[in-house]
Amino acid sequence: MKVTAINGSPNAAGNTAYALNQAGLSLREEGIDFEMIHVGNKPVHGCTGCCRCFEKRDGRCVFADDIVNEVLPVLKASDGIILGSPVYYSGIAGAMKSFLDRTFFVSGANGNYFRHKVGASVAAVRRSGGTMTFNSLNMYLSISEMLIASSNYWNVIHGNEPAEAAEDIEGVQVMHVLGKNIAWMLKMKEATRELVAEPEATGKIFTNFIR
Ligand SMILES: Cc1cc2nc3c(=O)[nH]c(=O)nc-3n(C[C@H](O)[C@H](O)[C@H](O)COP(=O)(O)O)c2cc1C
């Protein structure tokens, strides 16, 4: 089984990456493969709402010159996904937000690749906006019928300079516990695959509160 983490920070060795790697350590201890993909250090188009992904339904975004179409099949093939972002102005960092909007829109257009995968979110912050960003990341997971793994506190790690998060020993523990819980959920899912049927996907009712 494999978990893919998305690092939404421009720092490939910063606090977000550090937090994700701590969860990854626990996952590997439990025999789960762990890979991190760096998204925040690349230019990523914002979603233009052109809806070509819903017209074509070919699993691709119309913008073919950035990382989204490359990462989509990797996420589709993963059993678990961890979204990580640094806190920028109390929210998700820009490139990560663009990446998530387009990735989850394409997934939605193609029957929801992420349904019933295990998911978790992680935020790295100097001081304020950690839980707000954590909540915002969780929105992508919860709209996708994902099984959200949790820890013994909200998944936020504190630090400013790259890798300073190592000094946040409570935050480090949160990430270790998160990794263990993700591994356990994946193993439970695997062990009960033949015993407990997944609920079938329901056709989506879509209203805009006007008609
Ligand atoms: C543009 C920008 C905006 C930021 N906004 C906030 C913020 O709202 N609250 C905060 O506590 N830290 C803020 N920070 C600090 C980062 O969240 C913090 O340094 C984080 O650990 C960076 O993670 P990284 O090492 O993975 O890049 C900001 C940093 C930058 C560059």
The ligand as a Tripos MOL2 file, in Angstrom:
@<TRIPOS>MOLECULE
LIG
   31    33     1     0     0
SMALL
NO_CHARGES

@<TRIPOS>ATOM
      1 C1          3.9090   34.8810    2.1180 C.3       1 LIG1
      2 C2          3.9580   34.2820    3.5020 C.ar      1 LIG1
      3 C3          2.8590   34.4000    4.3040 C.ar      1 LIG1
      4 C4          2.8790   33.8720    5.6010 C.ar      1 LIG1
      5 N1          1.7620   33.9890    6.3840 N.ar      1 LIG1
      6 C5          1.7710   33.5220    7.6500 C.ar      1 LIG1
      7 C6          0.6210   33.6270    8.4810 C.ar      1 LIG1
      8 O1         -0.4490   34.0960    8.0900 O.2       1 LIG1
      9 N2          0.7280   33.1850    9.7510 N.ar      1 LIG1
     10 C7          1.8870   32.6460   10.2470 C.ar      1 LIG1
     11 O2          1.9160   32.2950   11.4110 O.2       1 LIG1
     12 N3          2.9600   32.4640    9.4690 N.ar      1 LIG1
     13 C8          2.9440   32.8850    8.1820 C.ar      1 LIG1
     14 N4          4.0390   32.7060    7.3650 N.ar      1 LIG1
     15 C9          5.1740   31.8900    7.8660 C.3       1 LIG1
     16 C10         5.1010   30.4180    7.3640 C.3       1 LIG1
     17 O3          3.8090   29.8880    7.5370 O.3       1 LIG1
     18 C11         6.0900   29.5530    8.1520 C.3       1 LIG1
     19 O4          7.3860   30.0740    8.0250 O.3       1 LIG1
     20 C12         6.0570   28.0970    7.7030 C.3       1 LIG1
     21 O5          6.7390   27.3210    8.6580 O.3       1 LIG1
     22 C13         6.7010   27.9240    6.3450 C.3       1 LIG1
     23 O6          6.6540   26.5490    5.9800 O.3       1 LIG1
     24 P1          7.7280   25.9150    4.9610 P.3       1 LIG1
     25 O7          9.0570   25.9080    5.6780 O.co2     1 LIG1
     26 O8          7.2230   24.5590    4.6790 O.co2     1 LIG1
     27 O9          7.7350   26.7850    3.7660 O.co2     1 LIG1
     28 C14         4.0480   33.2060    6.0750 C.ar      1 LIG1
     29 C15         5.1550   33.0960    5.2380 C.ar      1 LIG1
     30 C16         5.1220   33.6290    3.9740 C.ar      1 LIG1
     31 C17         6.3370   33.4720    3.0630 C.3       1 LIG1
@<TRIPOS>BOND
     1     1     2 1
     2     2     3 ar
     3     2    30 ar
     4     3     4 ar
     5     4     5 ar
     6     4    28 ar
     7     5     6 ar
     8     6     7 ar
     9     6    13 1
    10     7     8 2
    11     7     9 ar
    12     9    10 ar
    13    10    11 2
    14    10    12 ar
    15    12    13 ar
    16    13    14 ar
    17    14    15 1
    18    14    28 ar
    19    15    16 1
    20    16    17 1
    21    16    18 1
    22    18    19 1
    23    18    20 1
    24    20    21 1
    25    20    22 1
    26    22    23 1
    27    23    24 1
    28    24    25 2
    29    24    26 1
    30    24    27 1
    31    28    29 ar
    32    29    30 ar
    33    30    31 1
@<TRIPOS>SUBSTRUCTURE
     1 LIG1         1 GROUP 0 **** ****
